[in-house]
Amino acid sequence: MTDSDFVAAFEDCSLPEDAFHHRDHIHLAWIYFRDHSLLDALCRFTRGIRRYAAWRGKPDRYHETITLAFLFLIYERMQRGRTATWEEFANANTDLFRRNPSVLAAYYRPETLASDHARLAFTLPDRLP
């Protein structure tokens, strides 16, 4: 699937749920940041994730702090690393794909990310990396 096909399937909610895992979220963010301005990419991604989750009957899965924290990490890494391809970016940033502990564990206490507040509103990091 090309990047364009992937984005189109995500945006029209035809992307199967079993084809949209953590790595795919990061890939989608990378595509949006590659193709759009920071603010446009942030809006497209967060709106799209909310729509996709609702379409799949799981609107409560959206987590504002986790989503935005990952997006800003991805954007910052793209700006700093200047990798040309998705594969180069993925290979240079393997910590973004780690699940336990997540890269966010360096920035947030577990109880912060588990809070209702962090789920609903972006919360600044409460740990120094």
C-alpha positions, 0 to 999 in steps of 0.5 A: 500500500502506498502512503497515499493509499494508506492515508486515504484508507485511514481518512475514509475509515476503510482501513481495517482495525487490524492494519492500524497498530502503534507503528502505523500510527507513527507512520501516519504521523510521519506522513502528515508531518512530511506533507503538511505544516505542523499545525495542519498535520496536528489537526488532521491527525487528531481529528482523524484519530477521533473519527476513526476510533468513533467509526470503529465504535471505540471513541473512548480509546482516544487519549489527548496527552498520549496522542499529542506527546507522541506527535510532538516527539515524532515532529521533533525527531523529524526536524532534528534527524532529517531522515529522507524515508520512512524506513530511515526514520523508523530505524533511527527512532526505534524507541518510539515503537517500544511498548513497555516501557513506552518512550513516554515513561521518560516524560510522564508518571504512570498515574498522570497518563492514567488520569481522566484529565490527561485523557481529555486534555493535553497535560505537560510532562511531569518528569524530566527525560 
